[in-house]
Amino acid sequence: MAGGASLPEGLSAVLVEGQGEGQAFAQVRADGSFQFGAVSPGSYRMILRANDSFLFVTQLGASGGKADGRQVEVGSDPVALTLVATETNAEVSGFAQLSGKPAPDVFVVLVPADARAGREALRADQTDSDGSFNLSQVIPGAYTLVAVEEGWTLDWSQPAAMNGYLAKGMKVNVPADAKQMDLKEPVEVQAK
């Protein structure tokens, strides 16, 4: 764990192939070790889960394979992985507005600046009647906050679907030690 923190209880490692198919699971032992059974050659995203929350892999190394960001390329040889992770326990709160007025029932999403961050880095919510939103379990890093009318109908989990909205979004940086971030300025709602 980053900063020498203790491993959370119930931690498991997950290899996810492609768009979410071909998953391999392994329980993480108290000493931090884990082992997957037979894994087919291919490219996988590395995910760590503890109970109902994700941990963010900040560093990934691979001996016998190739690591790039949170991706690992597996061939026919055994691969030894080394990971460093951090908990995703920051909350980002704020308001969405349309023409200077609170915007209820609007889709808001934090889109990571790093396209390799994967779907687990996306955080989405719908604004309340006062235009407020609260995004929980946010992974540290740089984001663009986007608010879109009827945005739930977009394929928002695919980064390319949000590209047209990023230019008018709000830049947000979530530090590694953040617990609660209250955005001072409202995000402007964009038409779908």
Secondary structure, DSSP 8 states (H G I E B T S, - for coil): -GGG----TTEEEEEEETTTEEEEEEE--TTS----S---SEEEEEEEEETTEEEEEEEEEEESSEEETTEEEE-SS--EEEEEEEE--EEEEEEEEETTEE--S-EEEEEESSGGG-GGG-EEEE--TTSEEEEEEE-SEEEEEEEETTGGGS-TTSHHHHHHHHTTSEEEEE-TT-SEEE-SS-EEEE--
